[in-house]
Amino acid sequence: MKELAVIVDNQATEKYLRIASISIALYDYIITLPAEWRFYRSQSSISRLRLACILFILIRYGSIIVMILSNYGVFSTSFTHETCKHYYMVAPVFKVIQTMISQVILGVRTFNIARRDRRIGIVLVVLYFVSVSVGCYDTSVTSLLPGLAGMVHQHVRPDTTNSRRFFRERNSGKILSAWFYYTAAMSYDLAVLTISTVYLLRYHPLSSRLEWLVRVLIYDGIGYFVVLTGSNILNIILYHTSDIKTQAAGASIGFAVIWIMSQRILIHLRELSEAETRRLDHVVAVRSPQNARDMMPAIRSPLTPKSHIDPEFELKSFNDVPTDDMELDICACVMPSVTLDHSDECGLSSSWGNPMET
């Protein structure tokens, strides 16, 4: 009787966790529909989507597929043990794909904040492939549990007590692979966000507006890391329990968190880019420029390094960045407008517009 009560309690906990993750994801999907529409409307054409928009679509609807695949079996009565033998690997594979998309978003964001430094790009690619390799290893370990791996994701009960004994023998390997997977994911997030934060702190904005922009980018990265790390730690803790259903329910929460936080980063970057494009900084030069050399200090980038010791950390000219670049290029979205107000003896004046315009 006591064992039956524990089983019922575990099933209730699992369903509560799954319903909570689905509800949170559905609520976030509804409230971000206007942002999704603005994403699509900002594209030049449907055949030439920018990378930020493509990543937004992938993380948004790829995560929906993951949520459906990982939770459908729980509330469905048509799944059998034989069915799971054929489809038990679908959910774990899509879990890795979702993580890969999320890590690409972080990597591209960091690469652009680092002004597309080639060495940083190489480091990011190496970190990415290491993390993906660990994720594939975790999926391969899951494939060693035919049937039971499907039960974890599709809520199918084992037919005999032999399957329970088989799970206990294999579960230690599954826990170890889960440790590798979540530790690798947290390490990648920490490394990538540390790089982007260091680069953001190296620049000293010359206006309060740009200072606010840098602060928002830093807080976005820290918030992403804290929430995702908390979710990963929760999953590691759940993998130490003997109840495989609770473990799978914890993974469902992780899917929802990755979905929400990843698309939030893209939405915030697009909103910041749009706001900075509309709100141009104006720099006023009091005296009349005598030649082109006198104009150069006035049209320098609004972000300058705090120290000029390391020349590789200096921002490149805006002319080096394509004008139709993606929203993830933070520096490209800040388009300074320089107004040079000078009058001659006759009181005539003239203005110099945006140096980026031709």
ChimeraX attribute file (.defattr): number of C-alpha atoms within 10 A of each C-alpha:
attribute: neighborCount
match mode: 1-to-1
recipient: residues
	/A:1	6
	/A:2	6
	/A:3	8
	/A:4	9
	/A:5	10
	/A:6	11
	/A:7	13
	/A:8	11
	/A:9	11
	/A:10	16
	/A:11	15
	/A:12	13
	/A:13	15
	/A:14	23
	/A:15	17
	/A:16	13
	/A:17	18
	/A:18	22
	/A:19	16
	/A:20	16
	/A:21	23
	/A:22	20
	/A:23	13
	/A:24	14
	/A:25	20
	/A:26	13
	/A:27	11
	/A:28	15
	/A:29	17
	/A:30	10
	/A:31	10
	/A:32	15
	/A:33	11
	/A:34	10
	/A:35	15
	/A:36	18
	/A:37	10
	/A:38	14
	/A:39	21
	/A:40	16
	/A:41	11
	/A:42	13
	/A:43	14
	/A:44	11
	/A:45	10
	/A:46	9
	/A:47	7
	/A:48	9
	/A:49	16
	/A:50	21
	/A:51	15
	/A:52	23
	/A:53	19
	/A:54	14
	/A:55	19
	/A:56	24
	/A:57	16
	/A:58	17
	/A:59	24
	/A:60	20
	/A:61	13
	/A:62	18
	/A:63	25
	/A:64	20
	/A:65	15
	/A:66	24
	/A:67	25
	/A:68	13
	/A:69	20
	/A:70	27
	/A:71	22
	/A:72	15
	/A:73	20
	/A:74	20
	/A:75	11
	/A:76	12
	/A:77	10
	/A:78	7
	/A:79	16
	/A:80	18
	/A:81	18
	/A:82	12
	/A:83	14
	/A:84	23
	/A:85	16
	/A:86	12
	/A:87	16
	/A:88	26
	/A:89	20
	/A:90	15
	/A:91	22
	/A:92	24
	/A:93	17
	/A:94	19
	/A:95	23
	/A:96	20
	/A:97	20
	/A:98	24
	/A:99	21
	/A:100	18
	/A:101	21
	/A:102	21
	/A:103	23
	/A:104	17
	/A:105	22
	/A:106	22
	/A:107	25
	/A:108	19
	/A:109	24
	/A:110	27
	/A:111	24
	/A:112	20
	/A:113	22
	/A:114	25
	/A:115	21
	/A:116	15
	/A:117	13
	/A:118	11
	/A:119	11
	/A:120	18
	/A:121	18
	/A:122	12
	/A:123	14
	/A:124	23
	/A:125	14
	/A:126	12
	/A:127	21
	/A:128	20
	/A:129	12
	/A:130	15
	/A:131	25
	/A:132	20
	/A:133	15
	/A:134	20
	/A:135	26
	/A:136	17
	/A:137	16
	/A:138	24
	/A:139	22
	/A:140	15
	/A:141	18
	/A:142	24
	/A:143	16
	/A:144	13
	/A:145	20
	/A:146	15
	/A:147	24
	/A:148	26
	/A:149	26
	/A:150	29
	/A:151	24
	/A:152	24
	/A:153	28
	/A:154	28
	/A:155	28
	/A:156	23
	/A:157	16
	/A:158	14
	/A:159	9
	/A:160	8
	/A:161	9
	/A:162	10
	/A:163	14
	/A:164	14
	/A:165	11
	/A:166	12
	/A:167	17
	/A:168	12
	/A:169	11
	/A:170	16
	/A:171	18
	/A:172	13
	/A:173	15
	/A:174	20
	/A:175	19
	/A:176	15
	/A:177	20
	/A:178	24
	/A:179	19
	/A:180	18
	/A:181	24
	/A:182	21
	/A:183	18
	/A:184	20
	/A:185	24
	/A:186	19
	/A:187	15
	/A:188	20
	/A:189	25
	/A:190	16
	/A:191	13
	/A:192	24
	/A:193	22
	/A:194	17
	/A:195	17
	/A:196	21
	/A:197	20
	/A:198	13
	/A:199	16
	/A:200	21
	/A:201	14
	/A:202	15
	/A:203	19
	/A:204	16
	/A:205	20
	/A:206	13
	/A:207	12
	/A:208	9
	/A:209	14
	/A:210	17
	/A:211	14
	/A:212	12
	/A:213	18
	/A:214	20
	/A:215	14
	/A:216	15
	/A:217	20
	/A:218	19
	/A:219	12
	/A:220	17
	/A:221	22
	/A:222	16
	/A:223	14
	/A:224	21
	/A:225	19
	/A:226	14
	/A:227	14
	/A:228	19
	/A:229	20
	/A:230	14
	/A:231	21
	/A:232	24
	/A:233	15
	/A:234	16
	/A:235	23
	/A:236	22
	/A:237	14
	/A:238	20
	/A:239	23
	/A:240	15
	/A:241	12
	/A:242	12
	/A:243	15
	/A:244	21
	/A:245	23
	/A:246	23
	/A:247	21
	/A:248	25
	/A:249	27
	/A:250	22
	/A:251	26
	/A:252	26
	/A:253	24
	/A:254	23
	/A:255	22
	/A:256	23
	/A:257	21
	/A:258	23
	/A:259	27
	/A:260	20
	/A:261	19
	/A:262	23
	/A:263	23
	/A:264	18
	/A:265	21
	/A:266	22
	/A:267	21
	/A:268	17
	/A:269	23
	/A:270	24
	/A:271	16
	/A:272	19
	/A:273	23
	/A:274	15
	/A:275	13
	/A:276	20
	/A:277	15
	/A:278	11
	/A:279	14
	/A:280	15
	/A:281	19
	/A:282	16
	/A:283	15
	/A:284	15
	/A:285	15
	/A:286	11
	/A:287	12
	/A:288	15
	/A:289	15
	/A:290	8
	/A:291	8
	/A:292	8
	/A:293	9
	/A:294	12
	/A:295	16
	/A:296	10
	/A:297	10
	/A:298	18
	/A:299	18
	/A:300	15
	/A:301	17
	/A:302	19
	/A:303	20
	/A:304	16
	/A:305	18
	/A:306	13
	/A:307	12
	/A:308	10
	/A:309	9
	/A:310	8
	/A:311	9
	/A:312	10
	/A:313	18
	/A:314	18
	/A:315	17
	/A:316	13
	/A:317	11
	/A:318	18
	/A:319	10
	/A:320	8
	/A:321	13
	/A:322	10
	/A:323	11
	/A:324	9
	/A:325	13
	/A:326	20
	/A:327	24
	/A:328	26
	/A:329	24
	/A:330	22
	/A:331	21
	/A:332	24
	/A:333	22
	/A:334	24
	/A:335	22
	/A:336	22
	/A:337	20
	/A:338	22
	/A:339	20
	/A:340	22
	/A:341	17
	/A:342	16
	/A:343	13
	/A:344	10
	/A:345	6
	/A:346	6
	/A:347	7
	/A:348	9
	/A:349	12
	/A:350	12
	/A:351	11
	/A:352	12
	/A:353	14
	/A:354	15
	/A:355	15
	/A:356	13
	/A:357	7
	/A:358	5
